[in-house]
């Protein structure tokens, strides 16, 4: 398993938790990330950026996902699918991750943690987001 993929899995766990309960204090989240990544500094920084960025931009991400998830409201989605989508959308919209990589990594997470329909659903929503964004001039990216 790629080490960045492992970092994404850990962030997904924290996003899932924050969706069900209140989010952990940042120090507690960092300790959780560090312990799971066995202190690997670069991966810890990467995971922390994903977590903080996704949580900080969750409202903007949810607006985008709501537009693209045809016939699905966010509360109606499975918690795992919703948070895989949020993480993938964050990487597409706000991070330096190439869009195709973000979509593929989200599909892998959906296969591992979702149900049998999750990968196709996640692929459909994030692929549309990526293609919609790719058609926009760079200045029009959400900030």
N, C-alpha and C positions, 0 to 999 in steps of 0.2 A: 504494500500500500504506500502511495506517495505520502511524504511527510506533510505536505500542505493539505492533502485530503484528510489526514488524521486531525489536523488543526481545524478544518471545517467541521468535522464530526463533533469535536468538542464544543465549538461555537454553536452548532445546532442544538446540542444538549442544553446549553445555557439559554438559547433563544426559546426553546420549548418550555423550560422552567419559567422564564420571564413572562411567557404568554399565559401560563396557568396561574402563577403566583406573582408576587412582586419580584422585580429583578433583584438579584443579589447586589450587595454593596460592591463597588468596583474593586476594592482590595480583596474581597472574598472571591470574586470572579477571577481575578488575576492569580490568586493562589491555586484555584481549581485548575486553571489553564496551565500554570507552571508545573503542577504536580502531574497532570496527565501527559504533558509533553516532556517530562523528565528534565526540566530546566533548560531545554534548548532555546537559547535566547532569540534567534531570528524567527523561529516558529512561534514563540510566545508573543513576540511583537506583532507578527502577522495575525495571529488569532485574536489578540486584543484589539487590533485595528478593525477586524471584521465585526467583532462583537459590538464595540462602541459605535462604529459607523452604522451598523444595521439598526441598533436601538435608537440612535440619535435621529436617523432618517426614516424611522418606521412609518410615520404618518404619510410622508411623501411616497414611500414605496407602496404602502397600502392603497393609495389613490391610483397609482399606476396599475397595480395588480387588479384592482376592482374593475378598471376599464377593460382589461384583457381577459379576465376569467369569465367567459360567456356562460350565463346561466348559473353562476356560482357567486355567492357573497362570501366574504372572508370568514365571517363567523360560522358559516355552514361547512367550510372546508375542514378536513381532518387537521388537527393541530400540527402534526408532522409535515404534511404537505404545505400548509400555510407558512411554516417557518423555513422550510427548504426554499420555497418561492421567495421569501423575504431575503434570505441570504444570497441566493442567486441574483435577484434583482439589485441588491446593494452592489454586488460585484460588477454587474453590467452598467449600472447608472453612475456609481460614485467611485469605484476602485480602479486600479490600474490593470486589473485582470482582463485579458482579451475576452470579448463577449462569447465567442465559441467555447472557450475554456470554462467560463462561468456556467454556461448552459450544460455542458457535458458533466461538470463536477456536480451540479445540482441533480442531474439525472441519476448519477451514481448514488448520491445520498438517498434519493427517492427509492431506488431499487433496494437499497440496504435497509431503510427504516420505514418505508411506506408500505402500502398494500400493492396488490398486483396491478392496479390501475394508476398508481402514483407516477411512475416514470413517464408514461404517455401524457398525463395531465400536466406535469411539471414541464416537460419538453414543449408542449403546445403553448403554454402561457409564456414561458421565458423566451422561446424562439420568436414569438410575436413581438415581445418587448425588444429583443435584440434587433430584429429587422426594422421595427418602427424607429428605433433610435439610430440605426445605421443610415436611415433615409433622411435624418435631420442634419443640418449643419452643426458642427461642433459647438458653436456658441449657444445653441438651443438646448444643450443637455441640461437636465435639472441640476440645481445646485443645492 
